[in-house]
Amino acid sequence: MNETTGKSSLSLKDRAELTLDGINDVISFDDSEIYLQTESGKLLIEGSGLHITTLDVASGKMKVDGLITAMTYNDRDNSKKGGLFSRGK
């Protein structure tokens, strides 16, 4: 089981500019979904035209532009198993 003892934060401006802290890893991404491992658990960002404009995993900072329609935390180990390339089944 993943422990999420660290802290993370996110700030969303006008559903178009997302700033995040506490990023550990980018699990998968495309222009409609970004799936991250954060200090607070796994985070799925959904939208359209999503672009990672800044990523510094060493400092845990990330910025995303595009239309953001949903953000969901999920700590289950089987969530999105297989990642980006398993969708076509």
BELURSUL-V325388 format. One record per pair of residues at least 6 apart in sequence whose ideal C-beta (glycine too) atoms are under 6 Angstrom apart, sorted by the first residue. I is the first residue (numbers start at 1). J is the second residue. Records with the same first field share a line. If there is no record, write none. Layout:
BEGIN
I=J + J
END
This chain:
BEGIN
2=75
4=40 + 41
6=39
7=22 + 39
8=21 + 22 + 38 + 39 + 40
9=21
10=20
11=19
12=18
15=68
17=65
18=64 + 68
19=63
20=62
21=60 + 61
22=38 + 39 + 60
23=36 + 38 + 60 + 62
24=37
25=37
26=36
27=35 + 37
28=35 + 83 + 84
31=49 + 50
32=48
33=46
34=45 + 50
35=44 + 80
36=43
41=73 + 75
42=74
43=73
44=72
45=71
46=69 + 70
47=66 + 67 + 68 + 69
48=67
49=66 + 67
50=64 + 66
51=65 + 66
52=64
53=63 + 65
54=63
55=62
END
